[in-house]
Amino acid sequence: MFKKLLPKEAKYFEDFKDMITHIGEMAKYTNEIFSQDEIDKSLILKIKPLEVRCDEITSKIVKRLNKTYVTPFDREDIFTLIKRLDDISDILLGITARIDTYNITRKMKYTDKLAAIVLEQIKELGIAIQDLKVKSINECKAVKDLEMEADRVFQQAIKELFDTEKDAITLIKRKEILELLERASDKCQSTANVVLSIFIKNA
């Protein structure tokens, strides 16, 4: 009985690493999708199972939090971190789902740049989570800098879209996909804030 009350630090960190690894795979496939002139919809099929795995890890951590009295750091921070990571996976799935639903077949301008930024942010988050016990400041700053770049690209993309696209339905579809990519970048930034807060509290 007493063992159930002891901190399961290794398990939490293993789950965080598994989660960011799956999200990294999702971001890689998303980046590949938007990097090609013609959309490869076979890549979309690889994303859903990864998102399901992220949901499973989230559920497992929440259940463990309810059963464990002592945690490696504040349980609210653990919950917030895993929720932010799960949000990223949900957004990435939503992006690719829109591609399929809207039958997007050709590369959209600026989506490749935004997808590449999100991929880099997730790589930095992976390092930050890996080094959570030691340091995470540089990686969190890098995520913030990339988010600022994503904002710049997004604003340019939206401006050009409204300047050049005359078909209202096409405009709405493309705008939504661009917004989801920008939202993914924002969510990476909010996740980095949580990681930084955890590091500062436990330094």
Backbone as a ProteinNet text record, in pm:
[ID]
protein_1_A
[PRIMARY]
MFKKLLPKEAKYFEDFKDMITHIGEMAKYTNEIFSQDEIDKSLILKIKPLEVRCDEITSKIVKRLNKTYVTPFDREDIFTLIKRLDDISDILLGITARIDTYNITRKMKYTDKLAAIVLEQIKELGIAIQDLKVKSINECKAVKDLEMEADRVFQQAIKELFDTEKDAITLIKRKEILELLERASDKCQSTANVVLSIFIKNA
[TERTIARY]
83.1	0	86.8	192.5	278.7	346.7	378.6	445.3	361.9	228.5	140.7	148.7	198.5	207.2	342.8	436.7	570.2	573.1	660.8	668.5	716	646.3	685.7	748.7	857.5	921.3	960.1	1022.6	1070.3	955.2	843.3	728.7	674.9	665.1	616.5	708.2	837.9	931.2	935.5	921.4	914	791.3	679.7	556.5	569.1	629.9	650.3	734.5	839.3	928.3	856.8	777.9	700.3	602.5	538.9	439.4	502.7	612.9	674.9	735	775.7	825.6	714.2	596	481.7	440.7	440.2	404.6	507.6	634	738.4	717.3	673.2	642.2	524.8	424.1	309.2	352.7	438.9	486.6	572.4	649.1	733.2	646.4	542.7	452.6	377.9	336.4	267.9	359.6	485.2	583.2	603.9	610.3	626.6	506.2	388	265.3	268.7	305.8	302.1	427.3	529	652.6	646.6	553	543.2	444.8	471.9	383.6	244.9	240.7	113.5	97.4	-20	-45	-44.7	38.4	43.8	-48.6	-168.5	-268.1	-236.6	-143.5	-104.9	-36.6	24.8	90	-12.7	-131.2	-237.6	-276.4	-276.6	-316.6	-220.1	-97.3	2.1	-12.7	-89.9	-99	-201.4	-315.1	-422.2	-377.5	-308.4	-265.2	-173.1	-92.6	-3.7	-83.4	-188.3	-273.2	-348.2	-391.3	-458.2	-362.9	-237.7	-138.3	-116.7	-118.7	-105.6	-222.9	-342.5	-460.2	-445.1	-391.2	-372.7	-273.4	-165	-65.4	-124.8	-200.7	-265.8	-357.6	-438.1	-530.3	-454.6	-344.6	-264.2	-205.8	-156.7	-98.3	-204.1	-319.5	-427.2	-469.7	-481.3	-518.1	-410.9	-284.1	-175.6	-176.5	-205.6	-212.1	-319.1	-427.5	-536.6	-503.7	-402.6	-368.6	-241.6	-159.7	-29.8	-35.7	7	2.8	119.5	240	360.1	400.6	422.1	462.1	596.8	671.2	804.4	803.2	694.7	672.6	522.3	481.6	341.9	247.1	145	55.5	-21.5	-50.5	-118	-28.8	101.1	195.2	204.8	202.9	205.8	82.7	-33.1	-157.3	-155.8	-110.4	-107.9	-13.6	103.7	200.8	146.2	90.9	41.4	-78.4	-159.6	-274.6	-228.5	-126.6	-74.3	-18.1	54.3	109.6	-2.5	-105.5	-218.7	-290	-295.2	-356	-279.8	-146.9	-66.9	-100.1	-107.4	-138.1	-277.3	-373.5	-509.1	-510.3	-434.9	-430	-365.2	-256.5	-189.9	-283.2	-358.3	-457	-563.9	-607.3	-708.9	-663.7	-537.3	-483	-493.8	-445.6	-445.3	-586.6	-675.6	-814.9	-879.4	-846.4	-901	-852.2	-728.7	-675.9	-760.3	-793.3	-873.6	-1017.8	-1078.1	-1217.6	-1236.9	-1143.8	-1154.4	-1096.5	-1045.8	-988.3	-880.2	-789.6	-675.5	-576.7	-545.1	-457.8	-323.6	-316.3	-193.1	-137.3	-7.9	60.8	3.6	-17.3	-65.2	52.2	54.5	163.7	171.6	290.6	325.9	299.3	221.4	198	326.3	413.2	539.6	626.2	627.5	707.9	653	522.3	461.7	479.4	460.6	477.3	621.6	716.7	858.4	890.5	829.8	851.4	796.1	675.7	615.6	702.6	753.9	842.2	965.2	1025.8	1143	1107.2	990.7	946.6	933.1	876.1	855.8	989.4	1085.2	1219.4	1279.6	1262.6	1314.6	1242.3	1111.7	1035.9	1084.1	1118	1169.3	1296.7	1384.1	1508.9	1478.4	1386.3	1351.7	1293.7	1207.4	1146.7	1249.3	1339.6	1446.5	1535.4	1557.2	1647.2	1572.2	1446.7	1362.4	1423.6	1495	1555.2	1679.3	1732.1	1858.6	1837.7	1797.1	1774.2	1684.2	1612.3	1522.2	1511.3	1588	1571.6	1602.1	1714.6	1753.4	1652.7	1606	1509.3	1376.1	1334.8	1208.6	1216.8	1331.7	1351.4	1346.6	1405.9	1405	1262.3	1180.4	1039.5	968.2	995.2	934.5	977.5	1106.7	1157.4	1092.4	1076.1	1013	864.6	799.9	658.7	643.3	736.1	733.4	751.7	838.5	857	729.9	665.4	539.8	432.7	426.3	330.3	355.8	482.1	517.6	475.4	508.1	472.7	320.9	251.8	105.8	41.8	86.4	30.3	51.4	169.8	198.5	110.5	93.6	12.4	-132.9	-188	-327.3	-346.1	-250.8	-258.7	-262.4	-170.2	-165.3	-288.6	-337.5	-455.7	-575	-597.7	-711.1	-688.9	-562.8	-532.9	-552.2	-528	-522.5	-635.5	-691.3	-793.7	-932.4	-994.9	-1125	-1241.6	-1214.1	-1319.8	-1338.2	-1458	-1482.2	-1465.1	-1511.8	-1503.3	-1357.4	-1282.8	-1140.3	-1067.1	-1102.2	-1038.8	-1064.2	-1188	-1222.5	-1144.2	-1135.7	-1063.4	-915.9	-854.6	-711	-682.6	-769.5	-752.6	-758	-849.3	-862.5	-738.2	-682.3	-562.4	-444.1	-430.9	-324.4	-341.7	-465.2	-491.7	-458.6	-486.6	-454.9	-304	-230	-84	-29.8	-85.8	-42.6	-81.3	-197.6	-241.4	-150	-104.8	-10.6	117.2	164.5	283.8	258.8	142.5	107.5	102.6	46.5	34.8	173.4	264.9	402.7	463.1	434.3	485.1	426.4	295.7	234	285.7	319.3	379.1	518.1	594.4	727.9	719.6	616.1	596.6	574.9	499.4	475.1	606.1	682.6	811	903.5	908.6	994.4	948.6	818.1	764.1	801.4	791.7	829.4	976.1	1059.2	1204.1	1235.1	1173.2	1200.5	1153.5	1036	983.5	1070.7	1133	1207.4	1358.5	1404.8	1548.6	1615.8
-119.9	0	125.3	123.7	241.8	274	170.8	193.4	280.1	269.4	347.1	496.2	530.3	669.9	731.5	650	699.1	765.1	864.1	930	834.3	835	751.8	842.9	905.4	1007.7	954.6	838.8	783.9	763.3	714.8	688.7	816.9	923	1049.4	1100.8	1099.9	1151.2	1062.7	933.2	843	873.8	901	932.9	1065.5	1165.4	1293.6	1275.1	1195.2	1171.9	1095.5	995	920.9	1013.5	1098.2	1190.1	1284.4	1347.5	1443.6	1371.6	1246.1	1168.1	1144.3	1105.8	1084.3	1214.5	1321.7	1451.7	1492.9	1463.6	1492.4	1417.9	1293	1215.3	1277.6	1321.2	1386.3	1514.3	1591.8	1716.3	1688.1	1579.6	1542.2	1509.8	1429.9	1394.4	1517.4	1605	1727.9	1813.6	1823.4	1900.3	1839.5	1707.5	1640.6	1665.3	1661.8	1684.6	1821.2	1924	2059.9	2096.7	2012.1	2041.4	1996.7	1910.5	1854.8	1934.5	1941.2	2014.4	1951.8	1819.1	1748.6	1681.6	1697.7	1643.3	1491	1430.8	1284.9	1244.1	1201.5	1170.9	1042.4	963.1	843	881.3	999.8	1047.2	1081.8	1125.2	1159.8	1037.3	921	797.4	759.6	811.1	778.8	865.7	972.8	1068.7	1028.7	977.5	943.1	843.2	732.3	638.6	703.5	800.3	869.8	957.7	1021.5	1104	1017.4	899.2	806.2	765.7	741.4	704.9	819.3	941.9	1057.4	1064.6	1037.1	1034.7	927.7	813.6	704.1	742.5	808.5	850.9	955	1049	1150.5	1087.5	992.8	923.4	848.2	784.1	708.9	800.2	917	1009.9	1064.6	1098.2	1150.7	1046.5	920.9	814.2	795.9	804.8	790.2	905.3	1025.7	1140.8	1120.8	1057.1	1033.7	924.9	844.2	733.3	757.1	852.7	876	998.7	981.4	1092.4	1188.2	1133.7	1214.5	1211.4	1328.9	1339.8	1410.5	1391	1451.1	1603	1663.8	1806.2	1829.8	1954	1987.8	1915.4	1850.1	1770.3	1856.9	1982	2071.4	2101	2113.8	2136.7	2013.6	1896.5	1773.2	1766	1794	1789.9	1893.8	2014.6	2121.8	2087.9	2033.6	1999.1	1891.9	1786.4	1678.3	1724.7	1815.8	1869.3	1956	2038.1	2122.4	2035.1	1930	1840.3	1771.6	1730.2	1665.6	1763.5	1889.1	1991.1	2003.6	1998.2	2006.3	1889.9	1770	1652.8	1665.2	1719.2	1738.1	1836.3	1944.2	2044.7	1987.6	1913.5	1853.5	1756.2	1679.5	1590.7	1672.6	1781.8	1866.7	1926.6	1963.9	2020.3	1919.4	1799.1	1698.5	1650.3	1651.2	1613.7	1713.8	1843	1945.4	1924.1	1883.3	1857.6	1752.6	1648.7	1540.6	1586.4	1651.2	1695.4	1796	1889.2	1993.6	1950.3	1826.7	1771.9	1863.4	1905.2	1985.6	1891.6	1920.5	1831.5	1894	2026.7	2095.9	2175.5	2195.6	2270.7	2411.9	2455.9	2590.4	2679.4	2799	2891	2921.3	2918.9	2949.7	2834.9	2735.9	2625.3	2548.1	2539.5	2468.6	2539.5	2673.4	2749.8	2735.1	2741.9	2729.3	2588.9	2487.6	2349	2322.9	2381.3	2364.3	2430.6	2546.7	2615.3	2532	2478.2	2394.7	2272.6	2212.2	2096.1	2133.4	2248.1	2292.6	2322.6	2382.2	2409.1	2279.5	2179.2	2052.2	1983.7	1999.1	1946.1	2013.2	2145.5	2219.3	2177.9	2157.4	2110.6	1972.8	1888.9	1756.4	1764.1	1855.7	1874.5	1931.3	2027.4	2090.3	1988.2	1902.3	1800.6	1696.5	1663	1569	1624.1	1756	1820.8	1887.7	1850.4	1918.3	1918.7	1812.7	1804.5	1893.1	1934.3	2007.8	2153.8	2174.2	2310.5	2304.9	2413.2	2418.1	2559.2	2652.2	2793.7	2821.5	2773.3	2803.2	2748.7	2625.8	2564.6	2638.4	2680.1	2753.5	2888.5	2952.5	3078.6	3054.1	2944.2	2911.2	2889.9	2823.6	2801.6	2935.9	3029	3161.9	3236.2	3232.3	3300.2	3243.7	3112	3047.7	3086	3100.3	3140.5	3281.1	3369	3504.4	3501	3411.7	3395.1	3340.4	3247	3191.3	3299.5	3387.6	3498.4	3586.3	3613.9	3698.2	3631.7	3502.9	3429.3	3421.7	3397.1	3386.1	3516.6	3628.2	3756.8	3783.3	3749.1	3766.4	3673.8	3551.3	3453.5	3498.2	3546.6	3591.4	3713.6	3805.3	3925.5	3887.3	3801.2	3760.4	3680.4	3598.1	3517.4	3607	3709.4	3799.3	3890.9	3915.1	3999.8	3926.5	3794.8	3721.7	3621.5	3565.9	3461.4	3523.7	3496.4	3554.7	3461.1	3333.3	3237.5	3229.2	3262.3	3272.1	3138.4	3030.8	2899.1	2854.7	2872.7	2838.1	2921.9	3049	3138	3087.4	3050.6	3002.4	2875.8	2783.1	2658.1	2683.8	2765	2790.7	2871.1	2965	3045.7	2957.3	2862.1	2775.5	2690.3	2637.5	2555	2638.9	2759.7	2849.6	2883.8	2909	2941.7	2825.6	2703.6	2587.3	2569.3	2592.5	2584.6	2690.6	2811.7	2918.2	2886	2822.8	2783.2	2675.3	2584.9	2482.3	2546.6	2649.5	2721.3	2791.3	2854.4	2920	2819.7	2702.5	2600	2548.8	2541.2	2503.2	2606.5	2734.1	2839.4	2829.7	2805.2	2793.7	2670.6	2565.6	2446.2	2477.8	2553.9	2594.6	2678	2760.4	2840.8	2751.3	2643.3	2548.7	2480.8	2437.5	2371.7	2466	2591	2689.2	2713.8	2720.8	2740.5	2624.1	2502.7	2385.4	2389.2	2426.2	2433.7	2537.5	2654.7	2762	2723.7	2663.5	2623.5	2519.5	2432.7	2321	2334	2453.6	2475.2	2476.3
0	0	0	81.8	93	-40.5	-119	-247.3	-341.1	-330.8	-416.2	-385.8	-267.2	-227.2	-262.3	-303.7	-334.5	-472.4	-494.2	-623.9	-732.9	-844.3	-958	-1062.9	-1023	-1104.8	-1241.8	-1245.9	-1372.1	-1469.5	-1420.1	-1507.1	-1568.3	-1491.3	-1545.4	-1655.4	-1630.1	-1729.2	-1853.7	-1834.8	-1950.2	-2034.5	-1967.6	-2040.1	-2114.9	-2051.7	-2118.8	-2245	-2232	-2346.4	-2457.2	-2418.4	-2518.4	-2590.1	-2512.5	-2568.3	-2670.8	-2634.7	-2725.5	-2846.1	-2829	-2943	-3043.4	-2995.6	-3085	-3153.7	-3077.9	-3135.2	-3240.2	-3213	-3310.5	-3441.2	-3431.2	-3551.9	-3627	-3553	-3616.3	-3688.3	-3623.6	-3684	-3807.6	-3801.7	-3916.6	-4037.3	-4015.5	-4125.6	-4177	-4085.5	-4126	-4211	-4170.1	-4246	-4385.1	-4392.3	-4521.5	-4612.7	-4554.1	-4631.6	-4699.3	-4622.7	-4675.9	-4755.7	-4752.3	-4824.7	-4970.3	-5002.5	-5137.5	-5222.2	-5352	-5442.9	-5449	-5444	-5440.3	-5303.6	-5244.2	-5111.1	-5115.3	-5031.2	-5019.1	-4904.7	-4939.3	-4836.2	-4760.3	-4810.5	-4735.9	-4604.7	-4602.3	-4479.9	-4372.2	-4416.4	-4321.1	-4238.8	-4302.9	-4235.4	-4123.7	-4128.4	-4026.8	-3900.9	-3912	-3802.5	-3697.3	-3739.5	-3645.5	-3538.1	-3573	-3467.4	-3364.3	-3407.3	-3314.1	-3218.4	-3269.6	-3184.2	-3082.7	-3125	-3034.1	-2922.6	-2957.5	-2856.3	-2757.6	-2806.7	-2717.3	-2620.6	-2670.4	-2582.7	-2474.8	-2513.4	-2418	-2308.1	-2347.1	-2248.7	-2155	-2210.5	-2128.2	-2025	-2069.7	-1979.5	-1870.8	-1909	-1812.7	-1705.4	-1745.2	-1648.9	-1554.1	-1607.6	-1523.6	-1420.4	-1462.5	-1369	-1262.8	-1302.5	-1205.6	-1105.5	-1153.2	-1062.6	-955.4	-993.2	-898.3	-796	-826.4	-737.3	-657.2	-701.9	-638.3	-548.7	-424.8	-328.6	-350.6	-371.6	-389.5	-536.4	-595.2	-735.6	-745.2	-856.1	-868.4	-865.7	-910.5	-893.1	-887.2	-871.4	-846.5	-942.6	-887.6	-971.5	-1070.9	-1033.1	-1126.5	-1247.3	-1222.8	-1332.7	-1423.1	-1362.8	-1441.7	-1531.7	-1472.4	-1549.8	-1661.4	-1630	-1729.6	-1844	-1811.1	-1914.4	-2007.7	-1952.8	-2038.2	-2120.1	-2061.6	-2135.3	-2251.6	-2229.6	-2337.5	-2450.5	-2414.3	-2515.5	-2593.6	-2521.7	-2587.9	-2681.4	-2642.6	-2728.5	-2860.7	-2853.4	-2976.1	-3068.7	-3012.6	-3095	-3156.7	-3081.2	-3133.2	-3250.4	-3236.8	-3343.7	-3469.2	-3452.1	-3568	-3640.3	-3563.8	-3625.3	-3696.9	-3634.8	-3695.8	-3827.5	-3835.3	-3959.1	-4072.6	-4047.5	-4153.6	-4185.3	-4085.8	-4110.4	-4205.6	-4189.2	-4278.9	-4421.9	-4437.1	-4571.3	-4641.5	-4567.2	-4624.5	-4648.1	-4549.1	-4559.2	-4672.8	-4684.5	-4786.3	-4920.9	-4925.1	-5048.7	-5106.7	-5018.8	-5063.4	-5132.8	-5255.2	-5332.8	-5368.9	-5361.7	-5399.7	-5282.1	-5285.8	-5181.4	-5169.5	-5045.5	-5018.2	-4976.7	-5028.9	-4999.8	-4850.1	-4798.2	-4659.2	-4561	-4600	-4506.2	-4479.6	-4581.2	-4561.1	-4458	-4462.4	-4365.9	-4223.9	-4210.6	-4078.3	-4021.9	-4106.5	-4060.8	-4019	-4091.7	-4057.7	-3924.1	-3898	-3770.3	-3655.1	-3672.3	-3568	-3539.9	-3645.3	-3628.3	-3546.4	-3575	-3499.2	-3354.2	-3332	-3195	-3115.4	-3177.7	-3108.3	-3080.6	-3169.6	-3143.6	-3020.5	-3010.4	-2894.8	-2767.4	-2777.2	-2660.8	-2616.5	-2712.8	-2680.4	-2598.1	-2637.3	-2562.2	-2423.8	-2418.9	-2291.3	-2193.7	-2243.4	-2157.1	-2115.5	-2206.9	-2176.3	-2064.4	-2065.8	-1969.7	-1854.6	-1835	-1736.7	-1597.1	-1564.2	-1431.7	-1420.5	-1534	-1533.2	-1573.2	-1696.7	-1745.9	-1868.4	-1891.2	-2005.7	-2062.8	-2007.9	-2041.5	-2188.6	-2239.4	-2377.6	-2477.9	-2452.8	-2544.1	-2542	-2425.2	-2413.5	-2484.3	-2477.1	-2549.4	-2699.6	-2743.1	-2885.8	-2935.2	-2854.4	-2891	-2904.9	-2814.4	-2819	-2945.1	-2977	-3096	-3222.7	-3225.5	-3341	-3350.3	-3235.5	-3235.4	-3292.2	-3262.5	-3317.5	-3469	-3516.1	-3660.5	-3725.5	-3657.8	-3709.8	-3720.7	-3623.2	-3627.8	-3749.3	-3775.4	-3890.5	-4021.5	-4033.9	-4155.9	-4171.8	-4060.4	-4064.8	-4111.9	-4058.5	-4097.4	-4246	-4295.2	-4438.2	-4521.4	-4474.9	-4547.2	-4556.9	-4446.5	-4445.4	-4534.9	-4530.3	-4614.1	-4761.7	-4802.9	-4943.4	-4983.2	-4890	-4919.7	-4951	-4869.4	-4891.5	-5011	-5043.3	-5159.8	-5292	-5291.2	-5417.7	-5440.6	-5333.5	-5350.7	-5368.4	-5481.1	-5511.9	-5480.9	-5469	-5438.9	-5287.6	-5240.1	-5095.7	-5024.3	-5083.9	-5019.1	-5007.3	-5115.2	-5111.5	-5008.6	-5000.6	-4902.5	-4760.7	-4731.1	-4597.1	-4562.3	-4657.6	-4633.7	-4603.9	-4688	-4671.8	-4546.3	-4517.2	-4396.3	-4271.7	-4268.8	-4151.3	-4131.1	-4238.8	-4226.7	-4179.5	-4232.6	-4188.1	-4039.7	-3998	-3858.2	-3765.6	-3808.7	-3725.7	-3711.6	-3819	-3810.8	-3714.2	-3722.9	-3632.6	-3488.8	-3470.4	-3336.8	-3279.1	-3363.8	-3318	-3265.7	-3337.1	-3292.3	-3158.8	-3145.8	-3019.3	-2904.2	-2932.2	-2827.6	-2786.7	-2882.1	-2847.7	-2753.1	-2779.7	-2693	-2552.8	-2541.5	-2409.2	-2335.2	-2410.1	-2349.3	-2295.6	-2373	-2328.2	-2200.5	-2190	-2067.7	-1946.3	-1966.2	-1856.1	-1816.5	-1914.9	-1888.3	-1811.5	-1854.6	-1788.2	-1645	-1625	-1490.7	-1398.8	-1450.3	-1371.8	-1334.4	-1431.1	-1404.8	-1297	-1309	-1212.6	-1072.3	-1063.6	-934.1	-864.9	-946.2	-889	-899.5	-943.6	-957.2	-819.1
[MASK]
+++++++++++++++++++++++++++++++++++++++++++++++++++++++++++++++++++++++++++++++++++++++++++++++++++++++++++++++++++++++++++++++++++++++++++++++++++++++++++++++++++++++++++++++++++++++++++++++++++++++++++

